[in-house]
Amino acid sequence: MVPLGGRPTPFVRVRNDARGSFERSVREHASVNEVQLVNTHDDESLYALNWEPSESSLLAMVLELDAVLLGATGTADTWGLEIRFPSHDALSEFQQYYVGANIDVSVERIYNPTKPDAGPWYGLTATQRETLMRAVEAGYYSLPRQLSTQDLADTFDVSDQAVTERLRRGIETLVMNTLLVDEQS
């Protein structure tokens, strides 16, 4: 969703096999003033909607709670939403509102960054993340150990020392940005 002209403008990606039913439904919806096909690529189409969401809409509740709708995926029967709330209280209020309206809402995952400026990977570089993930997946941390640092180094075509440093720095970064955040303040 992009705010254009002071109003949120949703951009909707639709599989081409559902284009006809999507266009009919959107054009018939009372809150939609205009639907515009922006682009078609491979098996998907991108639309922009000009709309006036009702006061009782999900978007109205999201805006009222100072939350941000990051993404939405839906079918005719169900929707999956990714929403960033400013607090747990706001999330609870959102959920209670919809449960009170007899709308089935379930929270599948709560992401609570302990150090938001560390980014989605807790401050890890892409290389550190990839090395740590591969080490765990391949059994480097298993007992007994399933592979050596040299085996891991061969996977990345780097030296044993380079892999050891990636692991050491990656683990240090994870600990600093998760377990020791309060001590750094």
C-alpha positions in Angstrom: 0.0 0.0 0.0 1.4 3.4 -1.0 0.0 6.7 0.3 -0.9 8.8 -2.7 -2.7 12.1 -2.2 -3.0 11.6 1.5 -4.9 8.3 1.1 -3.5 4.7 1.1 -3.6 3.3 -2.4 -3.5 -0.5 -2.4 -1.6 -2.2 -5.1 -2.9 -5.7 -5.7 -1.1 -8.6 -7.5 -3.5 -11.1 -9.0 -2.8 -14.5 -10.7 -4.0 -14.2 -14.3 -6.3 -17.2 -13.9 -8.2 -15.2 -11.3 -8.2 -11.8 -13.2 -11.8 -12.0 -14.4 -13.4 -12.8 -11.0 -11.1 -10.3 -9.3 -12.1 -7.5 -11.7 -15.8 -8.3 -11.4 -15.7 -8.4 -7.6 -13.6 -5.2 -7.2 -15.8 -3.2 -9.7 -18.9 -4.2 -7.8 -17.5 -3.4 -4.3 -19.0 -0.2 -2.9 -15.7 1.2 -1.5 -13.9 1.0 -4.9 -14.1 4.1 -7.1 -11.7 2.9 -9.8 -9.5 -0.1 -10.5 -6.5 0.3 -12.9 -4.4 -2.4 -14.5 -0.8 -1.2 -13.9 1.1 -4.1 -15.4 0.9 -7.7 -16.5 4.0 -10.0 -16.2 4.2 -13.7 -16.7 1.2 -15.2 -14.9 0.4 -12.2 -12.7 -1.3 -8.8 -13.1 -0.8 -5.7 -10.9 -3.7 -3.4 -10.1 -4.0 0.0 -8.3 -7.2 0.7 -6.5 -8.8 4.1 -5.9 -11.0 3.6 -2.9 -12.8 5.0 0.1 -12.6 2.3 2.8 -15.6 2.4 5.2 -15.2 3.4 8.8 -15.7 -0.2 9.8 -13.1 -1.6 7.4 -10.0 -3.5 8.4 -7.9 -0.6 7.1 -9.8 1.9 9.3 -8.9 -0.2 12.3 -5.3 -0.5 11.2 -5.0 3.3 10.8 -6.8 4.0 14.1 -4.3 1.8 16.0 -1.3 3.5 14.2 -0.4 0.1 12.7 1.0 -0.6 9.2 -0.4 -3.1 6.8 2.8 -4.6 5.3 1.2 -7.3 3.1 -2.0 -9.2 2.5 -2.6 -12.5 0.7 -6.1 -13.7 0.1 -8.5 -16.1 -1.5 -12.2 -16.0 -1.7 -12.4 -17.8 1.7 -9.5 -16.5 3.8 -6.9 -13.7 4.1 -3.4 -13.7 5.6 -2.2 -10.3 6.8 1.2 -9.0 7.8 0.6 -6.0 10.1 3.1 -4.1 12.2 1.5 -2.8 15.4 3.2 -0.2 17.6 2.6 -2.3 20.8 1.2 -5.6 22.0 -1.8 -3.6 23.4 -2.6 -2.4 19.9 -2.4 -6.0 18.6 -4.7 -7.2 21.4 -7.2 -4.4 20.6 -7.2 -5.3 16.9 -7.8 -9.0 17.7 -10.5 -8.3 20.3 -12.4 -6.0 17.9 -12.6 -8.7 15.2 -13.4 -11.5 17.7 -16.2 -9.3 19.1 -17.5 -8.9 15.5 -17.5 -12.8 15.1 -14.7 -12.7 12.6 -12.3 -15.5 13.0 -8.8 -14.0 13.7 -5.7 -16.0 14.6 -2.2 -14.8 15.2 0.3 -17.1 13.6 3.5 -15.3 14.5 4.7 -12.3 16.5 8.0 -10.8 15.6 9.3 -8.5 18.3 12.7 -7.1 17.3 14.8 -6.6 20.4 17.0 -4.2 18.5 15.0 -2.8 15.6 18.0 -1.1 13.9 19.7 -4.4 13.6 17.4 -5.4 10.8 15.5 -8.5 10.1 18.5 -10.8 10.6 19.6 -9.3 13.9 22.5 -7.5 12.4 24.0 -10.4 10.5 25.5 -9.8 7.1 24.1 -12.0 4.3 27.4 -14.0 4.3 27.3 -14.6 8.1 23.6 -15.6 7.9 24.2 -18.0 5.0 27.2 -19.6 6.7 25.4 -20.0 10.1 22.4 -21.5 8.4 24.4 -23.9 6.3 26.4 -24.9 9.4 23.3 -25.7 11.4 21.5 -27.5 8.5 24.6 -29.6 7.7 25.2 -30.6 11.3 28.2 -28.6 12.2 26.7 -28.0 15.7 25.3 -31.5 16.1 26.8 -34.1 18.5 28.6 -35.8 17.1 29.6 -33.1 14.6 28.5 -34.0 11.0 31.1 -31.9 9.2 34.2 -29.9 9.9 34.9 -26.2 9.3 37.0 -27.3 6.3 34.0 -29.2 4.9 32.0 -26.0 5.4 34.8 -23.9 3.8 34.8 -26.1 0.7 31.0 -25.5 0.4 31.7 -21.7 0.1 35.0 -22.1 -1.7 36.8 -20.1 1.0 39.5 -21.0 3.6 38.9 -22.8 6.8 40.0 -19.6 8.6 37.4 -17.5 6.7 34.6 -19.9 7.7 35.8 -19.9 11.4 35.7 -16.1 11.4 32.3 -15.9 9.8 30.9 -18.3 12.4 32.6 -16.4 15.3 31.5 -12.9 14.1 28.0 -14.2 13.3 27.5 -15.8 16.7 28.9 -12.6 18.4 26.5 -10.4 16.4 23.5 -12.6 17.2 24.3 -12.6 20.9 24.9 -8.9 21.0 21.6 -8.1 19.2 19.5 -10.6 21.1 20.7 -11.7 24.5 22.8 -8.7 25.5 20.7 -5.9 24.1 19.6 -4.7 27.6 23.3 -4.5 28.8 24.2 -2.3 25.8 21.6 0.4 26.7 
